[in-house]
Amino acid sequence: MERPLGQRLPPYEPLGEGLDMERLSPSAVVSVEPPPPPPPRDHLAWSFCTALYANVCCLGFMALVFSVKSRDRKVLGDYSGALSYGSTAKCLNITALLLNIFLVILIIALIASGTIAAVNVFHNQQEPPSFLGPT
């Protein structure tokens, strides 16, 4: 094995004469394993909030059930099952969120159009009727 030109071995220093090898600490071999992969997400907090505040068509409750299943699988060490249940919970949460946003926009639009229609009716009732017939 050849070393690159810029790299040299450290200088050799002989041990002192009064140094006893018995007093030196023994060397230890430490094996380094790669860190385990992070556990899959279960989206439990998001599912809990969806079940409490945005339970459109019971999607929040279903997301909460799948999140709890994902957490159980994660505790048992079944990471593929936990990943599957977690992704299902995530999809249900996203669907519930989109439906909730759509419903809020729809309600605001209906209230605004109803208010405009009521103001127009009130305004038309306040004006005296214009009668253009013979007098």
Residue pairs with C-beta under 8 A, 6 or more apart in sequence:
3 9
37 79
39 74
39 79
39 82
40 70
40 74
40 79
40 82
40 83
40 86
41 86
41 90
42 67
42 68
42 70
42 71
42 74
42 82
42 85
42 86
42 89
43 63
43 67
43 70
43 86
43 89
43 90
43 93
44 64
44 67
44 68
44 70
44 71
46 63
46 67
46 89
46 90
46 93
47 60
47 63
47 64
47 66
47 67
47 89
47 92
47 93
48 64
48 67
50 59
50 60
50 63
50 64
50 92
50 93
50 96
50 97
51 60
51 61
51 63
51 64
52 60
53 60
54 60
54 96
54 97
54 99
54 100
55 61
55 96
56 96
56 99
56 100
56 103
57 96
57 99
59 92
59 93
59 95
59 96
59 99
60 92
60 93
60 96
62 92
63 89
63 92
63 93
63 96
64 89
66 85
66 86
66 88
66 89
66 92
67 85
67 86
67 89
69 85
70 81
70 82
70 83
70 84
70 85
70 86
70 89
71 82
73 79
73 81
73 82
73 85
74 82
